[in-house]
């Protein structure tokens, strides 16, 4: 009887540890997914602004710095780039 209880306790502790490790690894995954989503939206916004904005003379240069700003901040980053270009 004592040996079976030890095995059950070992499985229970193992499952709890597996849950905790999975939860700890899930948090950075959410940040990565959010960064990828913002990068996609920022890149699309840069592309759309250059295509549609070209009609009215509005354009943004797509270089590594603007891509990083648009990628990290998403659509607010693109708006920030527009404000920096046309206000300053």
WOTATA-V355812 format. One record per residue. RES is the residue in one small letter. D_CENTER is the distance of its C-alpha to the mean C-alpha in whole Angstrom. Layout:
RES/D_CENTER  RES/D_CENTER
This chain:
x/51  x/50  x/48  x/46  x/45  x/43  x/42  x/40  x/39  x/37  x/35  x/34  x/33  x/31  x/30  x/29  x/27  x/25  x/24  x/23  x/21  x/19  x/18  x/17  x/15  x/13  x/12  x/10  x/9  x/7  x/5  x/5  x/5  x/2  x/1  x/4  x/5  x/6  x/7  x/9  x/10  x/11  x/13  x/15  x/16  x/17  x/19  x/20  x/21  x/23  x/25  x/26  x/26  x/29  x/31  x/31  x/31  x/27  x/25  x/22  x/22  x/20  x/20  x/17  x/17  x/16  x/14  x/12  x/12  x/11  x/8  x/7  x/9  x/9  x/12  x/14  x/13  x/15  x/18  x/18  x/19  x/22  x/23  x/23  x/25  x/27  x/28  x/29
